[in-house]
């Protein structure tokens, strides 16, 4: 039997110990793999233990649910990048500059679209009024003060109510009691009826105006204001000429009880205005007509119109609800305009419909005397 020296005995003992430890680790690894596939662990364990990638490092972490240690692979934290305060302020400044450059262009495009829509509305109203003249031989009255029954009752219905059938609004006209006054309770349901074609998209006014009707007061308290009634508004009015809107012999086409024939327009249909606009900041306008016994003042929310020297207390007849005059030029955005003149919310002019059917945008630079000449039918 061979003898083993002490040195060899020590080496064999250490080798056996290493193999035992290696076998133990291998056994524990197999157990952990089995447990990992059997259910979730309380820590993340990679599938590949043989990986030697430098992106990972292995840690021995004690487990609270099992004996011994479990090997966990962790990934080093990565550096995160973000905006600094200076960079954020720079981005905000760039966005603000872009908005400042684009906003005026957007507003111009929007106003151009609104002006085109306004021209379309006014063009349809102008053609409907001309169609009425072709059917009945005369242009409609600016507003009526004598009922069709001949009783002499003042009704006040305006030119727009007579051309409703040519605006595809014949059912509305049939529903109106045209033999009675606008202020009559039989027509109360139609006071706030909105006609989209009668509204200018550039005008920010609400769809209704409050008007004080000539009705008996419901209280004797002098402190309380008289009751008001809402009427659907309109920004398109007939042109009565250069005279007052309630003149029974005005020099325009549409005025009180007018019956103007086309051959009476000696200035030419192309050169004579029929309809135009009036801004809500100048005066109140409605599509119904003139309300008997009512005087019209400037809008409550705007201090833009100047006192009308021809009327007391800055009031004009209710004919200004449906008609306009060109006296008091300059008009448009110029402060000091009479409340019964023409005007608009457009930035550089006003739309006008002429007696031959065409619609023209009159610039604010147009001479006032030329506009007054276009407002008359036989100025020479």
Secondary structure, DSSP 8 states (H G I E B T S, - for coil): -----HHHHHHHHHHHHHHHHHHHHHHHHHHHHHHHHHS--SS---S-SS---TTEEEEEEE-SSSSSEEEEEEE---------HHHHHHHHHHHHHHHHHHHHHHHHHHHHHHHHHHHHHHHHHHHHHHHHHHHHSS---SB-SS-TTSS-----BBHHHHTGGGGT-HHHHHHS-TTS-TTSGGGGGGTT---GGG--TT----SEEEE--S---S---TTS----EEEEB-SEEEEEESS-TT-TT-SSSS-BT----GGG-TT-GGGSEEEEE--TTT---BSSB--TT-EE---TT---S---TTSGGG-EEGGGGTEEE-TT-S-TT-TT--TTB---SSSSEEEEEETTS-EEEEETTS-HHHHHHHT-SS--
